[in-house]
Amino acid sequence: MRLVRFNQPERSLRRNFLFDDIFNEFDRALKNEVSYSGVQPKVNIHEVENTSIVELMVPGFNKSDLKIVVEDDILVISGKKAEEEKTEDVRYSVRQFGNWEFEKRFNLKEQFDENSVEAKYESGILTVSIKRKEEVAKPAPVEVAIS
């Protein structure tokens, strides 16, 4: 009996990417995340009483590098870290630092008060708090007599 090596890396990689894409889409749907682009920071989302809290791990950023906008019931958190100026006399053998840009979008679904968004940045963690809207009591149904 003779053994023959079976090696089709392209095929196995495609299959793995297919499943990764499916699970990533499912994961984003669970988090109500609308879209993203570029390198993405890690995110924690939890609730305390009537407030949702979004935490992003963005070490190395300054407060001025980060931007938070709420528009059309979408919370957009973005950041841009520019590369330091290059010096002509330095020759790198490895250079992995550079520009880092990200954008995360979260659908607020009209459940949150856009004017209650608060943010703080401490030790590389950006914490964004959003309060839920107060529920307005629905008027009791009125029965109408038929004449």
C-alpha positions as CSV (number, residue, x, y, z in Angstrom):
1,M,0.0,0.0,0.0
2,R,1.2,3.4,-0.9
3,L,0.4,6.7,1.0
4,V,-0.2,9.8,-1.1
5,R,-0.1,13.2,0.5
6,F,-3.4,15.1,0.0
7,N,-2.7,18.8,0.2
8,Q,-5.2,21.5,-1.0
9,P,-4.6,24.5,1.2
10,E,-6.7,26.8,-0.9
11,R,-9.8,24.6,-0.5
12,S,-9.5,24.2,3.3
13,L,-8.8,27.9,3.8
14,R,-11.9,28.8,1.8
15,R,-14.0,26.5,3.9
16,N,-12.7,28.0,7.1
17,F,-13.2,31.5,5.9
18,L,-16.8,30.7,4.9
19,F,-17.6,29.5,8.4
20,D,-15.7,32.4,10.0
21,D,-17.8,34.9,7.9
22,I,-21.0,33.2,8.9
23,F,-20.2,33.2,12.6
24,N,-18.9,36.7,12.5
25,E,-22.1,38.0,10.9
26,F,-24.1,36.1,13.5
27,D,-22.1,37.6,16.3
28,R,-22.5,41.1,14.9
29,A,-26.3,40.6,14.6
30,L,-26.5,39.6,18.2
31,K,-24.7,42.8,19.3
32,N,-26.9,45.0,17.0
33,E,-23.7,46.1,15.3
34,V,-24.4,47.8,12.0
35,S,-21.0,47.7,10.3
36,Y,-17.3,48.2,10.9
37,S,-14.1,48.8,8.9
38,G,-10.4,48.5,9.5
39,V,-8.7,47.1,12.6
40,Q,-11.3,46.8,15.4
41,P,-10.9,47.2,19.1
42,K,-12.4,44.7,21.5
43,V,-15.8,45.6,22.9
44,N,-17.8,44.8,26.0
45,I,-21.5,45.7,26.2
46,H,-23.5,45.4,29.4
47,E,-26.4,47.0,31.2
48,V,-26.8,48.6,34.7
49,E,-30.3,49.5,35.6
50,N,-31.7,51.6,32.7
51,T,-28.2,52.4,31.2
52,S,-26.3,50.5,28.5
53,I,-22.6,50.7,28.8
54,V,-20.2,50.1,25.8
55,E,-16.5,49.6,26.7
56,L,-13.9,49.7,23.9
57,M,-10.2,48.7,24.5
58,V,-8.2,51.4,22.6
59,P,-4.8,51.6,24.3
60,G,-2.4,54.2,23.0
61,F,-5.0,56.7,21.9
62,N,-5.4,60.2,23.3
63,K,-8.8,61.6,24.0
64,S,-8.4,63.9,21.0
65,D,-7.9,60.8,18.7
66,L,-11.4,59.5,19.6
67,K,-14.8,60.7,18.3
68,I,-18.3,59.8,19.4
69,V,-21.4,60.8,17.3
70,V,-25.1,59.8,17.6
71,E,-27.0,60.3,14.4
72,D,-30.3,58.7,13.2
73,D,-30.4,56.3,16.2
74,I,-26.8,55.1,15.4
75,L,-24.0,55.4,17.8
76,V,-20.7,55.8,15.9
77,I,-17.4,55.5,17.8
78,S,-14.3,56.1,15.8
79,G,-10.6,56.8,16.3
80,K,-7.6,57.7,14.3
81,K,-4.0,57.5,15.5
82,A,-1.6,59.1,13.1
83,E,1.9,57.7,12.6
84,E,4.7,59.7,14.2
85,E,6.9,61.7,11.9
86,K,9.6,59.8,10.2
87,T,13.2,60.8,10.8
88,E,15.5,60.4,7.8
89,D,18.5,59.1,9.8
90,V,16.6,56.1,11.4
91,R,16.6,52.8,9.5
92,Y,14.1,50.2,10.9
93,S,14.7,46.5,10.5
94,V,11.1,45.9,11.7
95,R,8.4,48.6,11.9
96,Q,4.9,47.5,13.1
97,F,3.7,50.8,14.6
98,G,1.8,53.0,12.2
99,N,-1.6,54.5,11.5
100,W,-4.5,52.9,13.3
101,E,-8.0,53.8,12.4
102,F,-11.3,52.2,13.4
103,E,-15.0,52.8,13.4
104,K,-17.7,50.9,15.3
105,R,-21.5,51.5,14.7
106,F,-24.2,50.4,17.0
107,N,-28.0,50.6,16.3
108,L,-29.8,52.3,19.2
109,K,-33.2,51.3,17.9
110,E,-35.0,54.4,19.3
111,Q,-34.8,52.9,22.8
112,F,-32.1,55.2,24.0
113,D,-32.0,58.9,24.8
114,E,-29.5,60.5,22.3
115,N,-29.0,63.4,24.7
116,S,-27.9,61.2,27.6
117,V,-24.7,59.8,26.0
118,E,-21.6,60.2,28.3
119,A,-18.1,59.0,27.8
120,K,-14.9,58.7,29.7
121,Y,-11.4,57.5,28.7
122,E,-9.1,56.0,31.3
123,S,-6.2,53.5,31.1
124,G,-6.8,52.6,27.4
125,I,-10.6,51.9,28.0
126,L,-13.2,54.1,26.4
127,T,-16.5,53.8,28.3
128,V,-19.7,55.1,26.7
129,S,-22.9,55.2,28.8
130,I,-26.4,55.6,27.2
131,K,-29.6,55.9,29.2
132,R,-32.8,54.2,28.0
133,K,-35.7,56.5,27.2
134,E,-38.4,56.7,29.8
135,E,-41.3,54.6,28.7
136,V,-44.5,56.7,28.2
137,A,-47.5,55.0,29.7
138,K,-49.9,54.0,27.0
139,P,-53.4,55.4,27.3
140,A,-56.0,52.8,28.3
141,P,-58.1,51.6,25.4
142,V,-61.4,53.3,25.0
143,E,-64.4,51.2,24.1
144,V,-66.7,52.8,21.6
145,A,-70.4,51.9,21.7
146,I,-72.0,51.0,18.4
147,S,-75.4,52.7,17.7
